[in-house]
């Protein structure tokens, strides 16, 4: 279910931290419970038993799963508590019991930026992304047109950073194709 074409709707998503090394089993559990889910994937070269190099698609992190909110938070909370796998849904803050909802727009942009076909991409932790100083921008030109994020400079190159609970993704971008976004908060 997790590598379907991205359909634009307004349903938010949850980010779930897994405490089990069995990501594929958790994905199967999500599918059995009719939960649409997403796992960021990337290509990796491995050597098979004949020492031939093969490219395989692997999860970027093995302890993170994104699930679309298709039921009430109370029903989802009950489903998570009945799960045979230990997991924790990210909350709005430490003291809150409410789950953090990733907007459909932010999740769609994050999924686009996680496309394994994109070569100049780097995954970082949420904490590393928060430490990077940058300007909120909107990409106006090029293949990333329409994406928004934070423009940061690293190793004399510019990157567009998109954060979600649990991780962040950085894509190389030309500075001239981005325009600053005024924060309306």
Secondary structure, 3 states (H helix, E strand, C coil): CCCCCCCCCCCCEEEEEECCCCHHHHHHHHHHCCCCEECCEEEEEEECCCCCEEEEEEECCCCEEEEECCCCHHHHHHHHHHCCCCEEECECCCCCCCECCECHHHHHHHHHHCCCCCCCEEEECHHHHHHCCCEEEEECCCCCCCCEEEEEEECCEEEEEEEECCEEEEEECCHHHEEECCCCC
